[in-house]
């Protein structure tokens, strides 16, 4: 049952092999593109023009550093980060056109600096149609994943290979699981996609990954093909997926739990056994189970999940995995947008340690803890990575982290006694 923790569920890819800014302070060179760029991005005669783009009343420039694929401008900010970025960006575009992407990033010393990165997309042949969206491929993958998840769903419903071969109509029994799981994953990625489009970020359509065994799918993903403009957009795009997925997960899980069977707890009962699930393994799952099953659920009860409940339970796992505040995961982007890149790295490291400690109590989290160790802590910066979020988004981000906590933490015994489970 360890395959229930497949890491790729609901993941999205933010990396772009065409134009992607990277963290400057931690690297000796910037690699925003997969293409070769000049060793010195600007000519020596252009340095005066570059300095003139930084008015002393906005950002007093101290020195300019040249890297193989970037020009780093360090100085002292003398206005708000938003105003500084907007004005200097306008000056750079007026002087150099679309030759550069302008990144505004906070250094490890707390002082913000600007980086000019060659914009390789500006040199591409724009006469060719943009092939970023491939609806034919997306539709094919949806159909293929529907087939594989339906096969798995039929197996969950009790059909075996011989029965399916002799009576293919049994396959229809797998549709509830298939449609439930694909709806959750699809809505999750659609949340990312629509929010990215709102901010005019180039993004692919959501692509499902079919798998003929285990869960029937490795999940779904989108790819973003242009940099994220600011931390507000980073936050909104990142949180849209988990929240959208959770909104559809909640009613599906509740309906599935209502139609699930209460069974006696055995030695096989646990977090990862859908035929004898221990709802007390998760605070949220325990509360929802008690709400759905009422007095049927007691201290000695486990739950034999209905196929829709299995899909909803997987939706909770998808939500929790993506909200982990580490690196490239949605939660990593969220804490980056809320607290900045430096603090996000610290939070990611602490989260790794806490999950490892939690796995000593909940062995089902051991695989998660191991996976998190291999996820880089450093996240790519937004173009304007200095301007902070507003209070509303900070509160929403904290609520998302609270949701993660009540999903992954087991139900305290005091609350279990109160609920009589």
C-alpha positions as CSV (number, residue, x, y, z in Angstrom):
1,X,0.0,0.0,0.0
2,X,3.0,2.3,0.0
3,X,2.1,3.1,-3.6
4,X,-0.7,5.3,-2.1
5,X,2.0,7.9,-1.4
6,X,3.1,8.4,-5.0
7,X,4.9,11.8,-5.0
8,X,3.8,13.0,-8.4
9,X,0.1,13.3,-7.6
10,X,-1.1,16.8,-8.6
11,X,2.3,18.1,-9.0
12,X,2.9,21.0,-11.4
13,X,6.2,22.0,-13.1
14,X,7.3,25.6,-12.9
15,X,10.6,25.2,-14.6
16,X,11.0,26.5,-18.1
17,X,13.8,25.4,-20.3
18,X,13.5,28.6,-22.4
19,X,13.6,31.4,-19.9
20,X,13.7,30.8,-16.2
21,X,15.4,33.0,-13.6
22,X,17.4,31.3,-10.9
23,X,18.6,32.3,-7.4
24,X,21.7,34.5,-7.7
25,X,23.2,34.6,-4.2
26,X,23.7,30.8,-4.0
27,X,25.1,30.2,-7.4
28,X,28.2,31.4,-9.1
29,X,26.3,31.9,-12.4
30,X,22.8,32.3,-13.5
31,X,21.3,29.7,-15.9
32,X,17.9,31.1,-17.0
33,X,17.9,29.5,-20.4
34,X,19.0,26.3,-22.1
35,X,20.6,28.4,-25.0
36,X,24.0,29.9,-25.2
37,X,24.2,33.6,-24.4
38,X,27.1,36.1,-24.7
39,X,29.8,36.0,-22.0
40,X,29.2,39.7,-21.3
41,X,25.5,40.5,-21.8
42,X,26.1,44.2,-22.4
43,X,28.9,46.0,-24.2
44,X,31.3,48.2,-22.2
45,X,30.0,51.3,-24.0
46,X,26.5,50.4,-22.7
47,X,27.3,50.6,-19.0
48,X,26.7,54.3,-18.8
49,X,23.2,53.8,-20.4
50,X,22.6,51.1,-17.8
51,X,23.6,53.3,-14.9
52,X,21.2,56.0,-16.2
53,X,18.3,53.6,-15.8
54,X,18.8,53.7,-12.0
55,X,17.7,57.2,-10.8
56,X,19.5,58.0,-7.5
57,X,16.1,58.9,-5.9
58,X,14.8,55.4,-6.7
59,X,17.7,53.1,-6.4
60,X,21.2,54.5,-5.9
61,X,23.5,52.1,-7.7
62,X,26.8,51.3,-6.0
63,X,28.4,48.8,-8.4
64,X,27.7,46.5,-11.4
65,X,28.9,42.9,-11.5
66,X,29.2,41.0,-14.7
67,X,28.5,37.3,-14.8
68,X,28.5,35.0,-17.9
69,X,24.7,35.2,-18.2
70,X,23.7,38.1,-16.1
71,X,24.4,41.7,-15.0
72,X,24.0,42.3,-11.2
73,X,23.3,45.8,-10.1
74,X,23.8,46.4,-6.4
75,X,22.9,49.6,-4.5
76,X,20.5,51.2,-2.0
77,X,16.7,51.3,-2.5
78,X,15.2,54.7,-1.8
79,X,11.5,54.2,-2.4
80,X,9.0,51.3,-2.1
81,X,10.0,48.1,-3.8
82,X,7.0,48.2,-6.1
83,X,7.7,51.7,-7.3
84,X,11.4,50.9,-7.7
85,X,10.9,47.8,-9.8
86,X,8.2,49.4,-12.0
87,X,10.3,52.5,-12.8
88,X,13.6,50.8,-13.4
89,X,11.9,48.1,-15.5
90,X,10.4,50.9,-17.6
91,X,13.8,52.5,-17.9
92,X,15.5,49.3,-18.9
93,X,12.8,48.5,-21.6
94,X,13.1,52.1,-22.9
95,X,16.9,51.8,-23.2
96,X,17.4,48.2,-24.2
97,X,14.0,47.1,-25.5
98,X,13.2,43.4,-24.7
99,X,16.8,42.2,-24.6
100,X,16.6,41.6,-20.8
101,X,14.4,40.2,-18.1
102,X,14.7,42.3,-15.0
103,X,14.8,40.4,-11.7
104,X,14.5,42.2,-8.3
105,X,15.7,39.9,-5.6
106,X,16.6,40.2,-1.9
107,X,20.1,39.3,-1.1
108,X,21.2,37.1,1.9
109,X,22.4,40.3,3.5
110,X,18.9,41.7,3.4
111,X,19.7,44.3,0.7
112,X,17.7,44.0,-2.6
113,X,19.5,44.0,-5.9
114,X,18.6,43.9,-9.6
115,X,19.7,41.4,-12.1
116,X,19.5,41.7,-15.9
117,X,19.1,38.3,-17.6
118,X,19.2,37.9,-21.4
119,X,15.7,37.3,-22.7
120,X,16.2,34.5,-25.2
121,X,12.5,34.5,-26.1
122,X,12.9,37.9,-27.6
123,X,15.1,36.4,-30.3
124,X,12.8,33.6,-31.2
125,X,10.9,33.4,-34.5
126,X,7.6,34.8,-33.5
127,X,6.1,34.2,-37.0
128,X,5.6,30.5,-36.0
129,X,2.4,29.7,-34.1
130,X,2.7,29.1,-30.4
131,X,2.6,25.4,-29.7
132,X,2.4,25.8,-25.9
133,X,-1.2,24.4,-25.7
134,X,-1.7,21.0,-27.2
135,X,-5.4,20.2,-26.7
136,X,-5.2,17.0,-28.8
137,X,-2.5,15.6,-26.5
138,X,-4.4,16.8,-23.4
139,X,-7.6,15.1,-24.6
140,X,-5.8,11.8,-25.4
141,X,-4.2,11.7,-21.9
142,X,-7.6,12.4,-20.3
143,X,-9.1,9.4,-22.2
144,X,-6.1,7.2,-21.5
145,X,-6.2,8.0,-17.8
146,X,-10.0,7.5,-17.6
147,X,-9.4,4.0,-19.0
148,X,-6.6,3.1,-16.5
149,X,-8.3,4.6,-13.5
150,X,-11.6,2.8,-14.4
151,X,-9.7,-0.5,-14.6
152,X,-8.2,0.2,-11.1
153,X,-11.6,1.3,-9.9
154,X,-13.2,-2.0,-11.0
155,X,-10.5,-3.9,-9.1
156,X,-11.3,-1.8,-6.0
157,X,-15.0,-2.6,-6.5
158,X,-14.1,-6.3,-6.3
159,X,-13.7,-7.4,-9.9
160,X,-10.7,-9.5,-10.9
161,X,-9.1,-10.0,-14.3
162,X,-11.0,-13.2,-15.1
163,X,-14.4,-11.5,-14.4
164,X,-13.4,-8.5,-16.5
165,X,-12.4,-10.7,-19.4
166,X,-15.7,-12.7,-19.2
167,X,-18.0,-9.7,-18.6
168,X,-16.5,-6.4,-19.7
169,X,-19.7,-4.6,-18.4
170,X,-18.3,-5.0,-14.9
171,X,-15.8,-2.3,-15.9
172,X,-18.5,0.3,-15.3
173,X,-18.2,-0.4,-11.6
174,X,-14.8,1.4,-11.8
175,X,-16.2,4.7,-13.0
176,X,-17.1,6.2,-9.6
177,X,-13.5,5.9,-8.5
178,X,-12.1,7.0,-11.8
179,X,-14.4,10.1,-12.2
180,X,-13.9,11.1,-8.5
181,X,-10.1,10.9,-8.6
182,X,-9.8,12.5,-12.0
183,X,-12.1,15.3,-11.0
184,X,-10.1,16.1,-8.0
185,X,-6.8,16.1,-9.9
186,X,-8.2,18.0,-12.8
187,X,-9.7,20.7,-10.7
188,X,-6.5,21.1,-8.8
189,X,-4.5,21.6,-12.0
190,X,-7.2,23.8,-13.5
191,X,-6.9,26.1,-10.5
192,X,-3.2,26.6,-11.3
193,X,-3.9,27.0,-15.0
194,X,-6.6,29.5,-14.8
195,X,-4.8,31.6,-12.3
196,X,-1.6,31.5,-14.4
197,X,-3.7,32.7,-17.4
198,X,-5.1,35.5,-15.3
199,X,-1.6,36.8,-14.7
200,X,-0.7,36.3,-18.3
201,X,1.8,33.6,-17.5
202,X,2.3,31.2,-20.4
203,X,1.2,27.8,-19.3
204,X,0.4,24.4,-20.8
205,X,-3.0,22.8,-20.5
206,X,-3.2,20.2,-17.6
207,X,-1.8,16.9,-18.7
208,X,-2.8,13.6,-16.9
209,X,-0.4,10.8,-16.6
210,X,-2.0,7.4,-17.1
211,X,-0.8,4.3,-15.2
212,X,-2.3,0.9,-15.8
213,X,-1.6,-0.3,-12.2
214,X,-1.8,0.9,-8.6
215,X,-3.9,4.1,-8.6
216,X,-4.4,4.2,-12.3
217,X,-2.6,7.5,-12.7
218,X,0.6,9.3,-11.6
219,X,-1.5,12.5,-11.3
220,X,-1.6,15.6,-13.5
221,X,0.6,18.6,-14.1
222,X,1.0,21.8,-16.0
223,X,4.2,23.6,-17.1
224,X,4.7,27.3,-16.9
225,X,6.7,28.7,-19.8
226,X,7.3,32.3,-18.7
227,X,8.6,33.8,-15.4
228,X,6.2,34.7,-12.6
229,X,6.0,38.5,-12.4
230,X,5.8,39.0,-8.6
231,X,5.2,37.3,-5.3
232,X,1.5,38.1,-5.4
233,X,1.2,36.0,-8.6
234,X,3.4,33.3,-7.2
235,X,1.1,33.0,-4.2
236,X,-2.1,33.1,-6.1
237,X,-1.0,30.5,-8.7
238,X,0.4,28.2,-6.0
239,X,-2.5,28.2,-3.6
240,X,-5.2,28.1,-6.3
241,X,-4.5,24.4,-7.0
242,X,-4.7,23.0,-3.5
243,X,-7.7,25.1,-2.6
244,X,-9.6,24.2,-5.7
245,X,-8.8,20.6,-5.3
246,X,-9.8,20.6,-1.6
247,X,-13.1,22.3,-2.4
248,X,-14.1,19.4,-4.6
249,X,-12.5,16.8,-2.4
250,X,-14.5,17.7,0.6
251,X,-18.0,16.9,-0.7
252,X,-16.8,13.8,-2.5
253,X,-15.1,12.5,0.6
254,X,-18.2,13.2,2.8
255,X,-20.5,11.4,0.3
256,X,-18.2,8.5,0.1
257,X,-17.9,8.2,3.8
258,X,-21.7,8.2,4.2
259,X,-21.8,5.3,1.9
260,X,-18.8,3.5,3.4
261,X,-19.0,0.5,5.8
262,X,-18.0,0.6,9.4
263,X,-15.9,-2.5,10.3
264,X,-14.2,-3.8,13.4
265,X,-10.6,-2.6,13.9
266,X,-8.0,-5.3,13.3
267,X,-4.2,-5.6,13.2
268,X,-4.4,-4.6,9.5
269,X,-6.1,-1.3,10.3
270,X,-4.1,1.8,9.4
271,X,-3.8,5.0,7.5
272,X,-3.1,3.2,4.2
273,X,-5.6,0.4,4.2
274,X,-8.9,1.4,2.4
275,X,-10.6,-1.8,3.6
276,X,-9.9,-1.0,7.2
277,X,-8.9,2.6,7.4
278,X,-8.2,4.1,10.8
279,X,-9.8,7.6,10.6
280,X,-8.0,8.7,13.8
281,X,-4.8,8.8,11.7
282,X,-5.8,12.3,10.6
283,X,-7.6,15.1,12.6
284,X,-9.6,16.2,9.6
285,X,-10.4,12.7,8.4
286,X,-11.6,11.8,11.9
287,X,-13.9,14.8,12.1
288,X,-15.3,14.2,8.6
289,X,-15.8,10.5,9.4
290,X,-17.7,11.2,12.6
291,X,-19.8,13.8,10.8
292,X,-20.7,11.3,8.1
293,X,-21.1,8.1,10.1
294,X,-22.3,9.5,13.5
295,X,-22.8,6.9,16.3
296,X,-21.8,4.0,14.0
297,X,-18.2,5.1,14.4
298,X,-16.8,4.0,17.8
299,X,-13.4,3.7,19.4
300,X,-13.0,0.2,18.0
301,X,-14.2,1.0,14.5
302,X,-12.4,1.2,11.2
303,X,-13.9,2.1,7.8
304,X,-14.1,0.0,4.6
305,X,-14.1,2.9,2.2
306,X,-16.5,3.3,-0.7
307,X,-14.7,3.9,-4.1
308,X,-15.7,7.6,-4.0
309,X,-14.4,7.8,-0.4
310,X,-11.1,6.3,-1.6
311,X,-10.9,9.0,-4.3
312,X,-11.7,11.7,-1.7
313,X,-9.1,10.3,0.7
314,X,-6.5,10.4,-2.1
315,X,-7.6,14.0,-2.6
316,X,-6.7,14.8,1.0
317,X,-3.3,13.2,0.4
318,X,-2.8,15.2,-2.8
319,X,-3.7,18.4,-0.9
320,X,-1.3,17.6,2.0
321,X,1.6,16.6,-0.3
322,X,1.2,19.8,-2.3
323,X,0.9,22.0,0.7
324,X,4.2,20.8,2.2
325,X,6.2,24.0,2.5
326,X,9.3,22.7,0.8
327,X,11.0,23.9,-2.4
328,X,9.1,23.4,-5.7
329,X,5.9,22.1,-4.0
330,X,2.9,24.4,-3.9
331,X,3.5,24.9,-0.2
332,X,7.1,25.9,-0.8
333,X,6.0,28.5,-3.3
334,X,3.3,29.7,-0.8
335,X,5.8,30.3,2.1
336,X,8.3,31.8,-0.4
337,X,5.6,34.3,-1.5
338,X,4.7,35.0,2.1
339,X,8.0,35.3,3.8
340,X,10.6,35.6,1.1
341,X,13.2,33.2,-0.3
342,X,15.6,33.1,2.7
343,X,12.9,32.4,5.3
344,X,11.2,29.8,3.0
345,X,14.5,27.9,2.9
346,X,14.6,27.7,6.7
347,X,10.9,26.7,6.9
348,X,11.5,24.0,4.3
349,X,14.4,22.6,6.3
350,X,12.3,22.6,9.5
351,X,9.4,20.9,7.7
352,X,11.7,18.1,6.6
353,X,12.8,17.5,10.2
354,X,9.3,17.7,11.6
355,X,7.9,15.2,9.1
356,X,10.7,12.9,9.8
357,X,9.9,13.0,13.5
358,X,6.2,12.5,12.7
359,X,7.0,9.4,10.7
360,X,8.3,7.8,13.9
361,X,4.7,8.0,15.1
362,X,2.9,7.6,11.8
363,X,5.0,5.1,9.7
364,X,2.9,5.9,6.7
365,X,4.7,9.3,6.5
366,X,8.2,7.8,6.2
367,X,8.1,7.7,2.4
368,X,7.0,11.4,2.4
369,X,9.8,12.3,4.7
370,X,12.4,10.5,2.5
371,X,11.0,12.2,-0.7
372,X,11.2,15.6,0.9
373,X,14.9,15.1,1.5
374,X,15.5,15.0,-2.2
375,X,13.5,18.1,-3.1
376,X,15.7,21.2,-3.4
377,X,15.0,23.8,-0.8
378,X,15.7,26.8,-3.1
379,X,12.8,28.0,-5.1
380,X,13.1,30.1,-8.3
381,X,12.4,33.8,-7.6
382,X,9.7,35.8,-9.2
383,X,10.8,38.8,-11.3
384,X,9.9,41.2,-8.5
385,X,10.7,39.0,-5.6
386,X,11.0,41.8,-3.0
387,X,7.5,43.3,-2.8
388,X,5.6,41.6,0.0
389,X,2.1,40.3,0.1
390,X,-0.9,42.0,1.6
391,X,-2.5,40.9,4.9
392,X,-5.3,39.0,3.2
393,X,-3.0,36.7,1.4
394,X,-0.8,36.2,4.5
395,X,-3.9,35.1,6.4
396,X,-5.0,32.8,3.6
397,X,-1.5,31.3,3.5
398,X,-1.6,30.6,7.2
399,X,-5.0,29.0,6.8
400,X,-3.5,26.8,4.1
401,X,-0.7,25.7,6.5
402,X,-3.3,25.0,9.2
403,X,-5.2,22.8,6.7
404,X,-2.0,20.9,6.1
405,X,-1.5,20.4,9.9
406,X,-5.0,19.0,10.5
407,X,-4.6,16.6,7.6
408,X,-1.3,15.1,8.6
409,X,-1.5,15.1,12.4
410,X,-3.3,12.2,14.2
411,X,-6.3,12.9,16.3
412,X,-5.4,13.8,19.9
413,X,-6.7,11.2,22.4
414,X,-8.6,14.0,24.3
415,X,-10.6,14.9,21.2
416,X,-11.1,11.2,20.3
417,X,-12.6,10.7,23.8
418,X,-14.8,13.7,23.3
419,X,-16.1,12.3,20.0
420,X,-16.3,8.8,21.4
421,X,-14.1,7.3,18.6
